[in-house]
Amino acid sequence: MQSELGFLVSVLIICADISAAVLGIEAEIDQSKDSGCRRRNPSSGAFAEGVAAMVILFIVHVTANVLGGCTYIRSKQDFKRATANKILAVAFLVLSWILFAVSYAMLMLGTLANSRSNRFCNLPSRWLFLAGGICCLGHGLVTSAYYVSAIAANKEDKENVQQENPAQRSRA
């Protein structure tokens, strides 16, 4: 049951990030149809699609981190004792945070450039939605890999604790 649920969550993470990427790319297409600062208003398609992509990206990132659990390595000794799955989980966690920050920032800047406010009119917004959408695809793959490796690392940790407990009891 656990592996089936893990597969389902992994597929949902990838599908949601693909939909965020598609929304970001569609926002870029909508933005490129119109040019000039006077055309921007909050009801434009690019603005709505950018906000929707940011919301989906945020929900996926929080969900994967909550379901993946807390995976960390505190010291060099922990690193030497850590299993391959735990090292992978930590590496993918760091990569997922980096990709989240980059894609969210790009989508945010593209959305701000499409807002009604004239403050952001001079913001160079060319390709921001497209780059944010592409980063969303990378985020989906890395976050899914994090979730799978975190679940495997948690399972290994539980098995190691169960194996150590009988050994400690026999010594006492």
C-alpha positions as CSV (number, residue, x, y, z in Angstrom):
1,M,0.0,0.0,0.0
2,Q,2.8,2.4,0.9
3,S,4.5,1.9,-2.5
4,E,1.3,2.4,-4.4
5,L,0.6,5.6,-2.4
6,G,4.2,6.8,-3.1
7,F,3.8,6.2,-6.8
8,L,0.5,8.1,-6.8
9,V,1.9,11.1,-5.0
10,S,4.9,11.1,-7.3
11,V,2.7,11.1,-10.4
12,L,0.5,13.9,-8.9
13,I,3.6,16.0,-8.2
14,I,4.8,15.7,-11.7
15,C,1.3,16.3,-13.2
16,A,0.7,19.4,-11.1
17,D,4.1,20.8,-12.0
18,I,3.5,20.1,-15.7
19,S,0.2,22.0,-15.4
20,A,2.1,24.9,-13.8
21,A,4.6,24.8,-16.6
22,V,1.9,24.8,-19.2
23,L,0.2,27.8,-17.5
24,G,3.5,29.6,-17.5
25,I,4.1,29.0,-21.2
26,E,0.6,30.0,-22.0
27,A,1.1,33.2,-20.0
28,E,4.2,33.9,-22.1
29,I,2.2,33.3,-25.3
30,D,-0.5,35.7,-24.1
31,Q,2.0,38.3,-23.1
32,S,3.8,38.1,-26.5
33,K,0.5,38.7,-28.3
34,D,0.2,42.2,-26.8
35,S,3.0,44.7,-26.6
36,G,3.4,48.0,-24.9
37,C,2.8,49.1,-21.4
38,R,-0.8,50.4,-21.9
39,R,-2.2,46.9,-22.6
40,R,-1.5,45.5,-19.1
41,N,-4.4,45.0,-16.8
42,P,-5.1,42.6,-14.0
43,S,-7.7,40.7,-16.0
44,S,-5.3,39.8,-18.8
45,G,-4.8,36.1,-19.5
46,A,-1.1,36.3,-18.8
47,F,-1.7,37.8,-15.3
48,A,-4.2,35.2,-14.3
49,E,-2.2,32.3,-15.7
50,G,0.9,33.5,-14.0
51,V,-0.8,33.7,-10.6
52,A,-2.4,30.2,-11.2
53,A,1.1,28.8,-12.0
54,M,2.6,30.3,-8.8
55,V,-0.2,28.9,-6.7
56,I,0.1,25.4,-8.1
57,L,3.9,25.5,-7.8
58,F,3.6,26.6,-4.1
59,I,1.0,23.9,-3.3
60,V,3.1,21.2,-4.9
61,H,6.2,22.2,-3.1
62,V,4.6,22.4,0.3
63,T,2.8,19.1,-0.2
64,A,5.9,17.2,-1.3
65,N,8.0,18.6,1.6
66,V,5.3,17.8,4.2
67,L,4.7,14.2,2.8
68,G,8.4,13.6,2.3
69,G,9.2,14.3,5.9
70,C,12.2,15.9,7.5
71,T,15.3,14.6,5.9
72,Y,18.6,16.0,7.1
73,I,22.3,15.3,7.8
74,R,23.6,17.1,10.8
75,S,27.3,16.3,10.9
76,K,30.2,14.6,9.1
77,Q,29.6,11.4,11.1
78,D,25.9,11.4,10.0
79,F,27.1,11.8,6.4
80,K,29.5,8.9,6.7
81,R,26.8,6.7,8.2
82,A,24.0,7.9,5.9
83,T,22.6,5.5,3.3
84,A,22.6,6.4,-0.4
85,N,18.8,7.1,-0.2
86,K,19.3,9.6,2.6
87,I,22.1,11.4,0.7
88,L,20.0,11.5,-2.4
89,A,17.0,12.8,-0.4
90,V,19.0,15.7,1.0
91,A,20.5,16.5,-2.4
92,F,17.1,16.5,-4.1
93,L,15.6,18.5,-1.3
94,V,18.2,21.2,-1.8
95,L,17.8,21.1,-5.5
96,S,14.0,21.3,-5.2
97,W,14.2,24.4,-3.0
98,I,16.6,26.1,-5.5
99,L,14.3,25.3,-8.5
100,F,11.3,26.4,-6.5
101,A,12.9,29.7,-5.7
102,V,14.0,30.3,-9.3
103,S,10.8,29.3,-10.9
104,Y,8.6,31.1,-8.4
105,A,10.7,34.3,-8.8
106,M,10.5,34.2,-12.5
107,L,6.7,33.6,-12.5
108,M,6.4,36.4,-9.9
109,L,8.4,38.9,-12.0
110,G,6.5,38.0,-15.1
111,T,3.2,38.4,-13.3
112,L,4.3,41.8,-11.8
113,A,5.2,42.9,-15.3
114,N,1.7,42.2,-16.4
115,S,0.0,44.0,-13.5
116,R,-1.9,47.2,-13.8
117,S,0.7,49.1,-11.8
118,N,2.9,51.3,-14.0
119,R,5.8,50.8,-11.5
120,F,6.6,47.5,-13.1
121,C,6.2,48.7,-16.7
122,N,9.9,49.0,-17.4
123,L,10.6,45.5,-16.0
124,P,12.2,43.4,-18.7
125,S,9.6,40.7,-18.8
126,R,10.6,38.9,-22.0
127,W,10.8,35.2,-21.5
128,L,10.2,35.2,-17.8
129,F,7.1,33.1,-18.0
130,L,8.7,30.7,-20.4
131,A,11.8,30.3,-18.2
132,G,9.6,29.9,-15.1
133,G,7.6,27.3,-16.8
134,I,10.6,25.3,-17.8
135,C,12.0,25.5,-14.3
136,C,8.6,24.2,-13.1
137,L,9.2,21.1,-15.2
138,G,12.6,20.6,-13.5
139,H,11.0,21.3,-10.2
140,G,8.5,18.5,-10.8
141,L,11.1,15.9,-11.6
142,V,13.5,16.9,-8.8
143,T,10.7,17.1,-6.2
144,S,9.3,13.7,-7.2
145,A,12.7,12.2,-6.9
146,Y,13.0,13.8,-3.5
147,Y,9.7,12.4,-2.3
148,V,10.7,8.9,-3.5
149,S,14.2,9.0,-2.0
150,A,12.9,10.5,1.3
151,I,10.3,7.7,1.7
152,A,13.0,5.1,0.9
153,A,15.3,6.7,3.4
154,N,12.6,6.8,6.1
155,K,11.9,3.1,5.5
156,E,15.6,2.2,5.8
157,D,15.9,4.2,9.0
158,K,13.0,2.4,10.5
159,E,14.5,-1.0,9.5
160,N,17.9,0.0,11.0
161,V,16.2,1.0,14.3
162,Q,14.3,-2.3,14.5
163,Q,17.6,-4.2,13.8
164,E,19.5,-2.3,16.5
165,N,16.9,-2.7,19.2
166,P,17.1,-6.5,19.5
167,A,20.9,-6.3,19.6
168,Q,20.7,-3.8,22.5
169,R,18.2,-6.0,24.3
170,S,20.4,-9.1,24.1
171,R,23.4,-7.2,25.6
172,A,21.4,-6.1,28.6
